[in-house]
Amino acid sequence: MSVNPFERKDRRGGGDAKRKFTLQEAEDIRCEYDKGGVSQNQLAKKYNVSQPIINMLLRKKTYVK
């Protein structure tokens, strides 16, 4: 029996309790970066994560529905 990760109680990302962002927060970060004026390092510091996590988020390697 498979569990739909989007129906889990933790509501973080794909259902993984270790995730830092919800899918909506990840999309907001992508929009903020697309507008310009902010670097990946600045976003990483703002959200208290590493720059590689921001990079994977922006390339849609993580936090995709």
All heavy atoms as TSV, in Angstrom:
chain	resi	resn	atom	element	x	y	z
A	1	MET	N	N	0.840	-1.180	0.000
A	1	MET	CA	C	0.000	0.000	0.000
A	1	MET	C	C	0.879	1.234	0.000
A	1	MET	O	O	1.757	1.394	0.818
A	1	MET	CB	C	-0.883	-0.022	1.239
A	1	MET	CG	C	-1.865	1.102	1.292
A	1	MET	SD	S	-3.009	0.789	2.647
A	1	MET	CE	C	-3.483	2.422	2.990
A	2	SER	N	N	0.639	2.123	-0.931
A	2	SER	CA	C	1.435	3.340	-1.066
A	2	SER	C	C	0.710	4.521	-0.430
A	2	SER	O	O	-0.500	4.656	-0.542
A	2	SER	CB	C	1.669	3.614	-2.550
A	2	SER	OG	O	2.397	4.796	-2.695
A	3	VAL	N	N	1.486	5.366	0.241
A	3	VAL	CA	C	0.924	6.554	0.881
A	3	VAL	C	C	1.208	7.759	-0.003
A	3	VAL	O	O	2.338	7.966	-0.444
A	3	VAL	CB	C	1.571	6.778	2.271
A	3	VAL	CG1	C	1.068	8.055	2.885
A	3	VAL	CG2	C	1.297	5.600	3.175
A	4	ASN	N	N	0.199	8.535	-0.282
A	4	ASN	CA	C	0.375	9.760	-1.050
A	4	ASN	C	C	1.119	10.767	-0.168
A	4	ASN	O	O	0.621	11.168	0.869
A	4	ASN	CB	C	-0.978	10.313	-1.477
A	4	ASN	CG	C	-0.855	11.556	-2.333
A	4	ASN	OD1	O	0.206	12.163	-2.422
A	4	ASN	ND2	N	-1.947	11.930	-2.967
A	5	PRO	N	N	2.327	11.199	-0.572
A	5	PRO	CA	C	3.109	12.092	0.278
A	5	PRO	C	C	2.447	13.443	0.501
A	5	PRO	O	O	2.750	14.131	1.450
A	5	PRO	CB	C	4.434	12.247	-0.464
A	5	PRO	CG	C	4.148	11.868	-1.863
A	5	PRO	CD	C	3.022	10.879	-1.813
A	6	PHE	N	N	1.530	13.836	-0.357
A	6	PHE	CA	C	0.872	15.131	-0.215
A	6	PHE	C	C	-0.291	15.084	0.772
A	6	PHE	O	O	-0.889	16.089	1.080
A	6	PHE	CB	C	0.402	15.649	-1.572
A	6	PHE	CG	C	1.555	15.885	-2.497
A	6	PHE	CD1	C	1.852	15.001	-3.496
A	6	PHE	CD2	C	2.372	16.991	-2.327
A	6	PHE	CE1	C	2.932	15.202	-4.325
A	6	PHE	CE2	C	3.461	17.204	-3.151
A	6	PHE	CZ	C	3.736	16.311	-4.156
A	7	GLU	N	N	-0.602	13.892	1.272
A	7	GLU	CA	C	-1.668	13.752	2.252
A	7	GLU	C	C	-1.123	13.519	3.659
A	7	GLU	O	O	-1.879	13.330	4.588
A	7	GLU	CB	C	-2.585	12.593	1.857
A	7	GLU	CG	C	-3.359	12.866	0.585
A	7	GLU	CD	C	-4.203	11.689	0.150
A	7	GLU	OE1	O	-4.156	10.631	0.806
A	7	GLU	OE2	O	-4.900	11.819	-0.855
A	8	ARG	N	N	0.180	13.552	3.801
A	8	ARG	CA	C	0.782	13.329	5.111
A	8	ARG	C	C	0.564	14.519	6.013
A	8	ARG	O	O	0.381	15.640	5.556
A	8	ARG	CB	C	2.265	13.038	4.957
A	8	ARG	CG	C	2.423	11.734	4.183
A	8	ARG	CD	C	3.611	10.938	4.448
A	8	ARG	NE	N	4.299	11.193	5.674
A	8	ARG	CZ	C	5.578	10.935	5.838
A	8	ARG	NH1	N	6.274	10.451	4.853
A	8	ARG	NH2	N	6.156	11.153	6.984
A	9	LYS	N	N	0.631	14.297	7.301
A	9	LYS	CA	C	0.309	15.335	8.274
A	9	LYS	C	C	1.360	16.419	8.407
A	9	LYS	O	O	1.041	17.529	8.803
A	9	LYS	CB	C	0.084	14.701	9.646
A	9	LYS	CG	C	-1.158	13.869	9.719
A	9	LYS	CD	C	-1.353	13.290	11.089
A	9	LYS	CE	C	-2.595	12.427	11.128
A	9	LYS	NZ	N	-2.791	11.809	12.421
A	10	ASP	N	N	2.613	16.134	8.079
A	10	ASP	CA	C	3.644	17.124	8.330
A	10	ASP	C	C	3.576	18.318	7.376
A	10	ASP	O	O	4.081	19.370	7.676
A	10	ASP	CB	C	5.039	16.508	8.318
A	10	ASP	CG	C	5.326	15.748	7.050
A	10	ASP	OD1	O	4.950	16.213	5.980
A	10	ASP	OD2	O	5.946	14.673	7.153
A	11	ARG	N	N	2.965	18.152	6.209
A	11	ARG	CA	C	2.687	19.230	5.259
A	11	ARG	C	C	3.932	19.973	4.780
A	11	ARG	O	O	3.850	21.096	4.318
A	11	ARG	CB	C	1.715	20.248	5.840
A	11	ARG	CG	C	0.463	19.636	6.399
A	11	ARG	CD	C	-0.359	19.064	5.331
A	11	ARG	NE	N	-1.499	19.914	5.131
A	11	ARG	CZ	C	-2.421	19.702	4.252
A	11	ARG	NH1	N	-2.326	18.663	3.480
A	11	ARG	NH2	N	-3.427	20.503	4.118
A	12	ARG	N	N	5.079	19.368	4.905
A	12	ARG	CA	C	6.324	19.986	4.447
A	12	ARG	C	C	6.740	19.333	3.143
A	12	ARG	O	O	7.018	18.148	3.084
A	12	ARG	CB	C	7.445	19.814	5.467
A	12	ARG	CG	C	7.233	20.629	6.688
A	12	ARG	CD	C	7.573	22.047	6.362
A	12	ARG	NE	N	7.264	22.914	7.476
A	12	ARG	CZ	C	7.327	24.206	7.405
A	12	ARG	NH1	N	7.671	24.796	6.301
A	12	ARG	NH2	N	7.032	24.938	8.436
A	13	GLY	N	N	6.827	20.130	2.093
A	13	GLY	CA	C	7.297	19.621	0.814
A	13	GLY	C	C	6.521	18.418	0.361
A	13	GLY	O	O	5.309	18.438	0.259
A	14	GLY	N	N	7.207	17.336	0.088
A	14	GLY	CA	C	6.601	16.113	-0.398
A	14	GLY	C	C	6.238	15.164	0.719
A	14	GLY	O	O	6.114	13.982	0.486
A	15	GLY	N	N	6.106	15.649	1.921
A	15	GLY	CA	C	5.718	14.790	3.017
A	15	GLY	C	C	6.888	14.363	3.887
A	15	GLY	O	O	6.710	13.651	4.848
A	16	ASP	N	N	8.069	14.806	3.570
A	16	ASP	CA	C	9.249	14.439	4.331
A	16	ASP	C	C	9.413	15.422	5.483
A	16	ASP	O	O	9.554	16.618	5.281
A	16	ASP	CB	C	10.471	14.474	3.422
A	16	ASP	CG	C	11.708	13.919	4.076
A	16	ASP	OD1	O	11.718	13.708	5.296
A	16	ASP	OD2	O	12.676	13.695	3.347
A	17	ALA	N	N	9.423	14.923	6.701
A	17	ALA	CA	C	9.478	15.779	7.887
A	17	ALA	C	C	10.765	16.586	7.963
A	17	ALA	O	O	10.830	17.586	8.655
A	17	ALA	CB	C	9.305	14.944	9.141
A	18	LYS	N	N	11.803	16.190	7.246
A	18	LYS	CA	C	13.070	16.913	7.267
A	18	LYS	C	C	13.074	18.124	6.335
A	18	LYS	O	O	13.994	18.914	6.364
A	18	LYS	CB	C	14.210	15.981	6.882
A	18	LYS	CG	C	14.451	14.884	7.894
A	18	LYS	CD	C	15.591	14.016	7.461
A	18	LYS	CE	C	15.806	12.906	8.462
A	18	LYS	NZ	N	16.917	12.038	8.066
A	19	ARG	N	N	12.107	18.268	5.526
A	19	ARG	CA	C	12.071	19.373	4.580
A	19	ARG	C	C	11.916	20.699	5.306
A	19	ARG	O	O	11.219	20.802	6.294
A	19	ARG	CB	C	10.925	19.188	3.588
A	19	ARG	CG	C	11.096	17.955	2.749
A	19	ARG	CD	C	11.051	18.303	1.335
A	19	ARG	NE	N	11.366	17.146	0.516
A	19	ARG	CZ	C	11.090	17.093	-0.755
A	19	ARG	NH1	N	10.468	18.083	-1.330
A	19	ARG	NH2	N	11.439	16.066	-1.455
A	20	LYS	N	N	12.549	21.721	4.744
A	20	LYS	CA	C	12.530	23.045	5.354
A	20	LYS	C	C	11.356	23.888	4.875
A	20	LYS	O	O	10.942	24.812	5.560
A	20	LYS	CB	C	13.827	23.795	5.018
A	20	LYS	CG	C	15.057	23.156	5.554
A	20	LYS	CD	C	15.196	23.439	7.008
A	20	LYS	CE	C	16.523	22.914	7.519
A	20	LYS	NZ	N	16.731	23.204	8.907
A	21	PHE	N	N	10.850	23.600	3.682
A	21	PHE	CA	C	9.835	24.444	3.060
A	21	PHE	C	C	8.607	23.642	2.649
A	21	PHE	O	O	8.702	22.458	2.366
A	21	PHE	CB	C	10.388	25.108	1.788
A	21	PHE	CG	C	11.701	25.797	1.975
A	21	PHE	CD1	C	12.845	25.321	1.369
A	21	PHE	CD2	C	11.798	26.940	2.743
A	21	PHE	CE1	C	14.061	25.956	1.526
A	21	PHE	CE2	C	13.003	27.588	2.911
A	21	PHE	CZ	C	14.141	27.098	2.302
A	22	THR	N	N	7.495	24.331	2.553
A	22	THR	CA	C	6.324	23.749	1.908
A	22	THR	C	C	6.490	23.964	0.411
A	22	THR	O	O	7.362	24.730	-0.028
A	22	THR	CB	C	5.024	24.422	2.387
A	22	THR	OG1	O	5.053	25.791	1.994
A	22	THR	CG2	C	4.850	24.298	3.894
A	23	LEU	N	N	5.656	23.336	-0.384
A	23	LEU	CA	C	5.720	23.547	-1.834
A	23	LEU	C	C	5.413	25.001	-2.187
A	23	LEU	O	O	6.018	25.560	-3.102
A	23	LEU	CB	C	4.757	22.601	-2.546
A	23	LEU	CG	C	5.124	21.125	-2.477
A	23	LEU	CD1	C	4.030	20.276	-3.114
A	23	LEU	CD2	C	6.455	20.868	-3.162
A	24	GLN	N	N	4.507	25.633	-1.455
A	24	GLN	CA	C	4.170	27.032	-1.718
A	24	GLN	C	C	5.355	27.946	-1.384
A	24	GLN	O	O	5.657	28.867	-2.130
A	24	GLN	CB	C	2.937	27.463	-0.924
A	24	GLN	CG	C	2.509	28.900	-1.203
A	24	GLN	CD	C	2.200	29.137	-2.667
A	24	GLN	OE1	O	1.449	28.387	-3.283
A	24	GLN	NE2	N	2.791	30.167	-3.250
A	25	GLU	N	N	6.024	27.678	-0.280
A	25	GLU	CA	C	7.197	28.475	0.084
A	25	GLU	C	C	8.297	28.329	-0.966
A	25	GLU	O	O	8.952	29.313	-1.327
A	25	GLU	CB	C	7.738	28.044	1.452
A	25	GLU	CG	C	6.843	28.431	2.602
A	25	GLU	CD	C	7.219	27.763	3.907
A	25	GLU	OE1	O	7.830	26.677	3.893
A	25	GLU	OE2	O	6.883	28.340	4.959
A	26	ALA	N	N	8.488	27.119	-1.477
A	26	ALA	CA	C	9.487	26.893	-2.518
A	26	ALA	C	C	9.146	27.676	-3.773
A	26	ALA	O	O	10.030	28.284	-4.395
A	26	ALA	CB	C	9.583	25.402	-2.834
A	27	GLU	N	N	7.887	27.699	-4.140
A	27	GLU	CA	C	7.469	28.463	-5.319
A	27	GLU	C	C	7.683	29.960	-5.094
A	27	GLU	O	O	8.097	30.680	-6.008
A	27	GLU	CB	C	6.009	28.163	-5.652
A	27	GLU	CG	C	5.569	28.682	-7.000
A	27	GLU	CD	C	6.397	28.133	-8.160
A	27	GLU	OE1	O	6.809	26.955	-8.112
A	27	GLU	OE2	O	6.648	28.892	-9.114
A	28	ASP	N	N	7.432	30.429	-3.885
A	28	ASP	CA	C	7.665	31.839	-3.555
A	28	ASP	C	C	9.150	32.186	-3.673
A	28	ASP	O	O	9.503	33.262	-4.156
A	28	ASP	CB	C	7.164	32.155	-2.146
A	28	ASP	CG	C	5.653	32.065	-2.024
A	28	ASP	OD1	O	4.953	32.073	-3.067
A	28	ASP	OD2	O	5.165	31.978	-0.882
A	29	ILE	N	N	10.015	31.278	-3.255
A	29	ILE	CA	C	11.456	31.499	-3.364
A	29	ILE	C	C	11.860	31.565	-4.831
A	29	ILE	O	O	12.648	32.422	-5.234
A	29	ILE	CB	C	12.235	30.395	-2.616
A	29	ILE	CG1	C	11.996	30.535	-1.113
A	29	ILE	CG2	C	13.724	30.464	-2.938
A	29	ILE	CD1	C	12.497	29.360	-0.291
A	30	ARG	N	N	11.313	30.681	-5.653
A	30	ARG	CA	C	11.607	30.706	-7.092
A	30	ARG	C	C	11.182	32.034	-7.710
A	30	ARG	O	O	11.925	32.622	-8.510
A	30	ARG	CB	C	10.898	29.551	-7.806
A	30	ARG	CG	C	11.498	28.207	-7.514
A	30	ARG	CD	C	10.829	27.102	-8.329
A	30	ARG	NE	N	11.294	25.804	-7.879
A	30	ARG	CZ	C	10.570	24.936	-7.202
A	30	ARG	NH1	N	9.308	25.186	-6.920
A	30	ARG	NH2	N	11.099	23.788	-6.821
A	31	CYS	N	N	10.009	32.519	-7.334
A	31	CYS	CA	C	9.524	33.803	-7.862
A	31	CYS	C	C	10.425	34.950	-7.430
A	31	CYS	O	O	10.736	35.839	-8.224
A	31	CYS	CB	C	8.091	34.062	-7.410
A	31	CYS	SG	S	6.873	33.006	-8.197
A	32	GLU	N	N	10.834	34.921	-6.165
A	32	GLU	CA	C	11.721	35.966	-5.641
A	32	GLU	C	C	13.042	35.990	-6.418
A	32	GLU	O	O	13.551	37.057	-6.767
A	32	GLU	CB	C	11.978	35.713	-4.154
A	32	GLU	CG	C	12.784	36.778	-3.465
A	32	GLU	CD	C	12.927	36.536	-1.974
A	32	GLU	OE1	O	12.256	35.634	-1.420
A	32	GLU	OE2	O	13.727	37.252	-1.348
A	33	TYR	N	N	13.589	34.821	-6.711
A	33	TYR	CA	C	14.843	34.738	-7.457
A	33	TYR	C	C	14.649	35.191	-8.902
A	33	TYR	O	O	15.499	35.894	-9.464
A	33	TYR	CB	C	15.378	33.311	-7.413
A	33	TYR	CG	C	16.731	33.157	-8.076
A	33	TYR	CD1	C	17.887	33.578	-7.432
A	33	TYR	CD2	C	16.839	32.584	-9.339
A	33	TYR	CE1	C	19.126	33.437	-8.033
A	33	TYR	CE2	C	18.072	32.440	-9.942
A	33	TYR	CZ	C	19.215	32.868	-9.290
A	33	TYR	OH	O	20.449	32.726	-9.895
A	34	ASP	N	N	13.530	34.802	-9.507
A	34	ASP	CA	C	13.259	35.165	-10.901
A	34	ASP	C	C	13.096	36.664	-11.090
A	34	ASP	O	O	13.406	37.197	-12.160
A	34	ASP	CB	C	12.015	34.435	-11.418
A	34	ASP	CG	C	12.268	32.950	-11.632
A	34	ASP	OD1	O	13.448	32.537	-11.703
A	34	ASP	OD2	O	11.276	32.195	-11.712
A	35	LYS	N	N	12.622	37.352	-10.068
A	35	LYS	CA	C	12.460	38.811	-10.159
A	35	LYS	C	C	13.807	39.514	-10.237
A	35	LYS	O	O	13.893	40.632	-10.725
A	35	LYS	CB	C	11.688	39.339	-8.953
A	35	LYS	CG	C	10.227	38.995	-8.970
A	35	LYS	CD	C	9.534	39.545	-7.737
A	35	LYS	CE	C	8.083	39.123	-7.694
A	35	LYS	NZ	N	7.426	39.581	-6.462
A	36	GLY	N	N	14.840	38.873	-9.744
A	36	GLY	CA	C	16.187	39.443	-9.793
A	36	GLY	C	C	16.511	40.241	-8.547
A	36	GLY	O	O	15.667	40.464	-7.677
A	37	GLY	N	N	17.754	40.666	-8.473
A	37	GLY	CA	C	18.181	41.487	-7.357
A	37	GLY	C	C	18.573	40.714	-6.116
A	37	GLY	O	O	18.949	41.302	-5.112
A	38	VAL	N	N	18.493	39.391	-6.171
A	38	VAL	CA	C	18.862	38.570	-5.016
A	38	VAL	C	C	19.626	37.341	-5.523
A	38	VAL	O	O	19.265	36.743	-6.529
A	38	VAL	CB	C	17.614	38.176	-4.190
A	38	VAL	CG1	C	16.667	37.305	-4.979
A	38	VAL	CG2	C	18.004	37.516	-2.899
A	39	SER	N	N	20.714	37.031	-4.828
A	39	SER	CA	C	21.535	35.883	-5.227
A	39	SER	C	C	21.093	34.627	-4.473
A	39	SER	O	O	20.343	34.692	-3.500
A	39	SER	CB	C	23.011	36.161	-4.923
A	39	SER	OG	O	23.235	36.149	-3.525
A	40	GLN	N	N	21.601	33.506	-4.936
A	40	GLN	CA	C	21.309	32.245	-4.256
A	40	GLN	C	C	21.881	32.262	-2.837
A	40	GLN	O	O	21.247	31.756	-1.915
A	40	GLN	CB	C	21.883	31.072	-5.043
A	40	GLN	CG	C	21.162	30.820	-6.347
A	40	GLN	CD	C	21.682	29.601	-7.078
A	40	GLN	OE1	O	22.354	28.745	-6.500
A	40	GLN	NE2	N	21.372	29.523	-8.355
A	41	ASN	N	N	23.053	32.852	-2.671
A	41	ASN	CA	C	23.644	32.939	-1.336
A	41	ASN	C	C	22.794	33.797	-0.404
A	41	ASN	O	O	22.634	33.470	0.776
A	41	ASN	CB	C	25.067	33.493	-1.400
A	41	ASN	CG	C	26.058	32.456	-1.890
A	41	ASN	OD1	O	25.917	31.280	-1.590
A	41	ASN	ND2	N	27.050	32.892	-2.639
A	42	GLN	N	N	22.247	34.882	-0.917
A	42	GLN	CA	C	21.389	35.739	-0.105
A	42	GLN	C	C	20.124	34.997	0.313
A	42	GLN	O	O	19.678	35.106	1.456
A	42	GLN	CB	C	21.040	37.015	-0.861
A	42	GLN	CG	C	22.220	37.953	-1.027
A	42	GLN	CD	C	21.914	39.084	-1.990
A	42	GLN	OE1	O	21.176	38.921	-2.962
A	42	GLN	NE2	N	22.513	40.242	-1.731
A	43	LEU	N	N	19.549	34.249	-0.614
A	43	LEU	CA	C	18.358	33.462	-0.288
A	43	LEU	C	C	18.684	32.392	0.750
A	43	LEU	O	O	17.897	32.153	1.673
A	43	LEU	CB	C	17.780	32.812	-1.550
A	43	LEU	CG	C	17.076	33.737	-2.514
A	43	LEU	CD1	C	16.746	33.003	-3.809
A	43	LEU	CD2	C	15.810	34.309	-1.901
A	44	ALA	N	N	19.837	31.769	0.610
A	44	ALA	CA	C	20.241	30.727	1.557
A	44	ALA	C	C	20.362	31.305	2.968
A	44	ALA	O	O	19.889	30.700	3.934
A	44	ALA	CB	C	21.559	30.106	1.114
A	45	LYS	N	N	20.967	32.467	3.076
A	45	LYS	CA	C	21.104	33.102	4.393
A	45	LYS	C	C	19.749	33.517	4.940
A	45	LYS	O	O	19.458	33.345	6.120
A	45	LYS	CB	C	22.028	34.307	4.306
A	45	LYS	CG	C	23.472	33.923	4.145
A	45	LYS	CD	C	24.359	35.135	4.021
A	45	LYS	CE	C	25.792	34.707	3.733
A	45	LYS	NZ	N	26.670	35.859	3.536
A	46	LYS	N	N	18.908	34.057	4.069
A	46	LYS	CA	C	17.580	34.518	4.492
A	46	LYS	C	C	16.748	33.361	5.046
A	46	LYS	O	O	16.039	33.520	6.043
A	46	LYS	CB	C	16.854	35.156	3.304
A	46	LYS	CG	C	15.469	35.646	3.613
A	46	LYS	CD	C	14.843	36.309	2.400
A	46	LYS	CE	C	13.423	36.754	2.685
A	46	LYS	NZ	N	12.816	37.422	1.514
A	47	TYR	N	N	16.808	32.204	4.412
A	47	TYR	CA	C	15.983	31.065	4.811
A	47	TYR	C	C	16.734	30.044	5.661
A	47	TYR	O	O	16.217	28.967	5.940
A	47	TYR	CB	C	15.375	30.404	3.574
A	47	TYR	CG	C	14.383	31.303	2.888
A	47	TYR	CD1	C	14.718	32.014	1.751
A	47	TYR	CD2	C	13.096	31.472	3.409
A	47	TYR	CE1	C	13.809	32.856	1.126
A	47	TYR	CE2	C	12.181	32.313	2.802
A	47	TYR	CZ	C	12.547	32.995	1.663
A	47	TYR	OH	O	11.641	33.829	1.053
A	48	ASN	N	N	17.970	30.386	6.031
A	48	ASN	CA	C	18.767	29.549	6.930
A	48	ASN	C	C	18.985	28.132	6.399
A	48	ASN	O	O	18.804	27.142	7.106
A	48	ASN	CB	C	18.136	29.521	8.329
A	48	ASN	CG	C	19.116	29.063	9.386
A	48	ASN	OD1	O	20.315	29.259	9.241
A	48	ASN	ND2	N	18.604	28.446	10.431
A	49	VAL	N	N	19.335	28.056	5.120
A	49	VAL	CA	C	19.687	26.787	4.482
A	49	VAL	C	C	20.976	27.010	3.696
A	49	VAL	O	O	21.448	28.129	3.567
A	49	VAL	CB	C	18.571	26.263	3.540
A	49	VAL	CG1	C	17.315	25.917	4.315
A	49	VAL	CG2	C	18.271	27.248	2.440
A	50	SER	N	N	21.527	25.947	3.138
A	50	SER	CA	C	22.752	26.090	2.353
A	50	SER	C	C	22.430	26.524	0.918
A	50	SER	O	O	21.317	26.326	0.423
A	50	SER	CB	C	23.522	24.771	2.335
A	50	SER	OG	O	22.796	23.797	1.626
A	51	GLN	N	N	23.430	27.084	0.256
A	51	GLN	CA	C	23.254	27.525	-1.128
A	51	GLN	C	C	22.931	26.355	-2.056
A	51	GLN	O	O	22.087	26.504	-2.940
A	51	GLN	CB	C	24.506	28.294	-1.594
A	51	GLN	CG	C	24.427	28.811	-3.023
A	51	GLN	CD	C	24.883	27.796	-4.047
A	51	GLN	OE1	O	25.725	26.939	-3.752
A	51	GLN	NE2	N	24.325	27.860	-5.229
A	52	PRO	N	N	23.539	25.163	-1.894
A	52	PRO	CA	C	23.164	24.041	-2.768
A	52	PRO	C	C	21.684	23.646	-2.660
A	52	PRO	O	O	21.085	23.229	-3.647
A	52	PRO	CB	C	24.078	22.906	-2.319
A	52	PRO	CG	C	25.283	23.608	-1.782
A	52	PRO	CD	C	24.739	24.834	-1.109
A	53	ILE	N	N	21.089	23.803	-1.490
A	53	ILE	CA	C	19.661	23.508	-1.350
A	53	ILE	C	C	18.850	24.499	-2.176
A	53	ILE	O	O	17.908	24.121	-2.878
A	53	ILE	CB	C	19.233	23.527	0.130
A	53	ILE	CG1	C	19.822	22.317	0.839
A	53	ILE	CG2	C	17.709	23.557	0.265
A	53	ILE	CD1	C	19.564	22.262	2.317
A	54	ILE	N	N	19.216	25.774	-2.114
A	54	ILE	CA	C	18.529	26.793	-2.927
A	54	ILE	C	C	18.719	26.484	-4.408
A	54	ILE	O	O	17.771	26.563	-5.199
A	54	ILE	CB	C	19.050	28.203	-2.584
A	54	ILE	CG1	C	18.712	28.580	-1.132
A	54	ILE	CG2	C	18.493	29.235	-3.564
A	54	ILE	CD1	C	17.231	28.714	-0.831
A	55	ASN	N	N	19.934	26.097	-4.793
A	55	ASN	CA	C	20.207	25.779	-6.192
A	55	ASN	C	C	19.340	24.626	-6.681
A	55	ASN	O	O	18.750	24.702	-7.767
A	55	ASN	CB	C	21.698	25.457	-6.370
A	55	ASN	CG	C	22.049	25.205	-7.810
A	55	ASN	OD1	O	21.910	24.080	-8.283
A	55	ASN	ND2	N	22.490	26.245	-8.479
A	56	MET	N	N	19.237	23.556	-5.892
A	56	MET	CA	C	18.401	22.416	-6.286
A	56	MET	C	C	16.932	22.814	-6.346
A	56	MET	O	O	16.199	22.373	-7.234
A	56	MET	CB	C	18.601	21.251	-5.321
A	56	MET	CG	C	19.955	20.601	-5.458
A	56	MET	SD	S	20.162	19.048	-4.547
A	56	MET	CE	C	19.615	19.471	-2.919
A	57	LEU	N	N	16.505	23.663	-5.433
A	57	LEU	CA	C	15.125	24.145	-5.424
A	57	LEU	C	C	14.847	24.935	-6.705
A	57	LEU	O	O	13.827	24.729	-7.368
A	57	LEU	CB	C	14.925	25.029	-4.189
A	57	LEU	CG	C	13.560	25.590	-3.927
A	57	LEU	CD1	C	13.364	25.759	-2.431
A	57	LEU	CD2	C	13.341	26.915	-4.610
A	58	LEU	N	N	15.775	25.827	-7.085
A	58	LEU	CA	C	15.584	26.657	-8.273
A	58	LEU	C	C	15.611	25.841	-9.558
A	58	LEU	O	O	14.915	26.171	-10.518
A	58	LEU	CB	C	16.654	27.753	-8.320
A	58	LEU	CG	C	16.580	28.781	-7.206
A	58	LEU	CD1	C	17.789	29.715	-7.263
A	58	LEU	CD2	C	15.292	29.576	-7.260
A	59	ARG	N	N	16.398	24.765	-9.579
A	59	ARG	CA	C	16.457	23.910	-10.762
A	59	ARG	C	C	15.350	22.866	-10.768
A	59	ARG	O	O	15.288	22.009	-11.647
A	59	ARG	CB	C	17.823	23.214	-10.843
A	59	ARG	CG	C	18.954	24.178	-11.136
A	59	ARG	CD	C	20.285	23.483	-11.313
A	59	ARG	NE	N	20.654	22.743	-10.114
A	59	ARG	CZ	C	21.121	21.494	-10.114
A	59	ARG	NH1	N	21.294	20.841	-11.222
A	59	ARG	NH2	N	21.432	20.907	-8.976
A	60	LYS	N	N	14.486	22.940	-9.765
A	60	LYS	CA	C	13.341	22.035	-9.617
A	60	LYS	C	C	13.776	20.576	-9.495
A	60	LYS	O	O	13.113	19.667	-9.974
A	60	LYS	CB	C	12.335	22.229	-10.749
A	60	LYS	CG	C	11.728	23.614	-10.729
A	60	LYS	CD	C	10.603	23.758	-11.696
A	60	LYS	CE	C	10.029	25.168	-11.555
A	60	LYS	NZ	N	8.907	25.380	-12.402
A	61	LYS	N	N	14.880	20.381	-8.787
A	61	LYS	CA	C	15.327	19.025	-8.447
A	61	LYS	C	C	14.677	18.578	-7.140
A	61	LYS	O	O	14.649	17.393	-6.842
A	61	LYS	CB	C	16.854	18.978	-8.303
A	61	LYS	CG	C	17.595	19.324	-9.570
A	61	LYS	CD	C	17.421	18.257	-10.601
A	61	LYS	CE	C	18.225	18.583	-11.839
A	61	LYS	NZ	N	18.033	17.605	-12.898
A	62	THR	N	N	14.208	19.534	-6.364
A	62	THR	CA	C	13.490	19.259	-5.127
A	62	THR	C	C	12.269	20.166	-5.079
A	62	THR	O	O	12.171	21.134	-5.833
A	62	THR	CB	C	14.348	19.532	-3.873
A	62	THR	OG1	O	14.775	20.888	-3.897
A	62	THR	CG2	C	15.541	18.619	-3.810
A	63	TYR	N	N	11.359	19.865	-4.216
A	63	TYR	CA	C	10.149	20.675	-3.997
A	63	TYR	C	C	9.329	20.840	-5.274
A	63	TYR	O	O	8.970	21.948	-5.642
A	63	TYR	CB	C	10.503	22.034	-3.396
A	63	TYR	CG	C	11.166	21.932	-2.061
A	63	TYR	CD1	C	12.541	22.050	-1.927
A	63	TYR	CD2	C	10.407	21.692	-0.922
A	63	TYR	CE1	C	13.148	21.941	-0.704
A	63	TYR	CE2	C	11.014	21.582	0.314
A	63	TYR	CZ	C	12.379	21.710	0.415
A	63	TYR	OH	O	12.976	21.594	1.632
A	64	VAL	N	N	9.063	19.757	-5.930
A	64	VAL	CA	C	8.172	19.766	-7.096
A	64	VAL	C	C	7.003	18.845	-6.796
A	64	VAL	O	O	7.141	17.856	-6.106
A	64	VAL	CB	C	8.886	19.362	-8.393
A	64	VAL	CG1	C	9.872	20.421	-8.819
A	64	VAL	CG2	C	9.563	18.025	-8.269
A	65	LYS	N	N	5.876	19.187	-7.299
A	65	LYS	CA	C	4.667	18.406	-7.039
A	65	LYS	C	C	4.593	17.190	-7.925
A	65	LYS	O	O	4.990	17.129	-9.016
A	65	LYS	CB	C	3.434	19.272	-7.276
A	65	LYS	CG	C	2.248	18.804	-6.512
A	65	LYS	CD	C	1.183	19.848	-6.544
A	65	LYS	CE	C	0.160	19.540	-5.483
A	65	LYS	NZ	N	-0.910	20.481	-5.502
